[in-house]
Amino acid sequence: MRQSILGIWVLTLATSPALGEAMLELEKIEVVEETPLGGDVSATQLPAHVQTATGQDLENTQSFAISDYLQNYLGSVTVNEAQNNPFQPDIQYRGFTASPLLGLPQGLTVYFNGVRFNEPFGDTLNWDLIPEGAIERLELHPGSDPLYGLNTLGGAIVVRSKTGFSFPRHQLEGYAGSFGRHNEELSSGWNNGRLGYFLHLRHFEEDGWRDFSPSHVRQAFGVLSLRGKAGALNLTLAGNDNDLTGNGAVPIQLFRQEQRAIFTHPDETSNRMFFSNLDGDLWLNDRIQLSGNAYYRFNRIRTFNADDTNFARCLPPEDAFMCDEAGEKLEDVAGAEVLASGAVDSATNNFSQTRQRGYGAAVQTAFLYDLFGLENRLVTGFSFDQAQIRFNFDTELARLTESRGTEGSGVLVAEPRVRLDSQITHFGGFFLEQLTPVKDLTLSVSGRFNATHIDLKDKFGTELSGRHTFNRFNPAAGIAYQMLPELGMYGRYSVSSRAPTPVELTCADPEAPCRLPNAFLADPPLKQVVARSWEAGFRGTFDPIPLGDALSVRARWHAGFFLTKNHDDILFISAGRLTSQGFFSNVGKTRRQGLEANLTGEFANQATGVWFNKLRYHLNYTFLDATFRTPFLAPSPNNPAADESGRLPVRRGDRIPGLPEHTFKFSLDVDILPQFTLGMSGVYNSDRFFRGDEANLNDPVPGFWVFNLRSAYRINRYVQLFLRVDNLFDKRYQTFGLFGEADRVLGEEFDDARFIGPGAPRGIWGGIRLQL
């Protein structure tokens, strides 16, 4: 496979002349959405720095998924490869997380065509459910913006899909290469000026770069559109049938012996989703616009995880039976005591099934009437969302095989069994007032009232049953001033909140840690998290500046400061002997503050005999200071620095684990010939502390540089060949760490408690894109 890909490289060498041009269109006025339901305004009028990308950007950079683009090209975004699967990353922005893992506190929201895509059960984000090839536009809104509702503590990702009006053509794409990975995509769009359709189909498959790590992604997405003089209507239908394997962290000693090794397997997740959404807008007159949507979403998530066990043969004289960590005899789900002779005690199989039915509607009205003779824009809206969730979980006693897989015994343990039904209801009312008292000065005031009701019903007992209600109004105010055509400034104060999710409410007891993503207990209630953000900065452009007779340069830049304080922050504290054990807790105040700077531009050269026609560059730097502000004692029994009781004294100012202080990204694209472009990108992350080391008492996960290469060649307007190389220099690095016990499975010589999430080795993929 590598030989064939290198053959493509030798024959073609590069890319379309359009590569990267969509990343820089300085002569155009950039518009961004101001609410989840839309309402485009000039980016210079917003009191924050919004990062944007188009579907063409994702295509030009040959991104595998939306998370791949976020990781490599957007500022202040970092990734923890906790699962080592390209569709299961932990995306972090300014120290806040959007992850598919239930064991992480979520702090970002994601909207797709106006619909909140965070899973209602744990506010998690399944990145594999967002079809990357169907994206028309992506926006990363920073800060605790209340307009984007619950969980927008650090920011919101807003995605709009293609339609037959934005993508009126047909495209077929395929690529293959390392790790047995191959991908086939079909996109088709058409319109007659009034009616249009867009269809996107995708099949992705790989063996994975680690042992026993195959994945399949199958996506189908379609939009039917109607356009008129006064409005538009879109009907979206989508389905996913995905099977993902993410074998998680590996003991550091085992990784040093074999880069592709895993600890135990399998760790499988299957996602089945159906999504329908009707959205549209209508101008009632030339000053009033009505927008809205209504959706239905069904998602079934199944997990199968093999793990070490807390269960063992009881001590004499009861050694004929199996016991838990406390020495209590195990009972199976029928109520019978579990005999050691009929069970195995070296592993467990954990099964879960989550069925989520969600539906809702939202409506907003924009009024463009002057106020006291001043330019004015008022937006008001209301949203309703409800989800019914059924969660089932079982643990089966099992035996480890030689490859550290498992063989089940058929014995299901009663203690961890969960049968939980939940209903979550969200109500939201919001407004946005934008006033322009003088030209180029925009004042903004906004707010949102959130009401959340959570009803829990225990179907296997009564301990988990309960009702919880969380209400709160969150405000924001900001200013944007375009001092010169080439220079602007902004500033904003904003507040947002996050209500505890069902998974957090039922896993919050430090005396009885839960094994995530599954086993729950009747635990004390949690308080909702409140985030208060301040941000300010400058932004500007340089018009084309001549450098000699033929060379010119132009650029766009931004520099800013941000600070977010979380009150009653909820974190997952690693507290059990297993790597997946712990509990959710309000830990008091945390703070994330930092500096951001980015520069995007290009050099153009029309002279003959010069080695390039155009060179584009993109630079991002972020300094992030993420710390605990309230001292507390954190249980971490596997941490070698813990005291005799297995706890760590977390002090004010200790860094939050998993977050690097310094991040730097660059991207360069050179049009060597009109049909030949070569691109390179690089990402640097400084060190980060292990999860379970909230007191910062151990050496952190070291920092790293990773460089990537991309290229393609446009044979004609219909055919393009491309090549991508990740981790060009085959760097060994880690993005994540936590503590566990490896010796029980691997033997006494594996006495290092550190587990790490390794980055992928060098990978090479080549493909072809056909367009009509």
Summary of the structure (lengths in Angstrom):
residues: 772
radius of gyration: 26.4
end to end distance: 28.1
largest distance: 93.5
contacts: 2821
relative contact order: 0.14
helix: 8%
strand: 56%
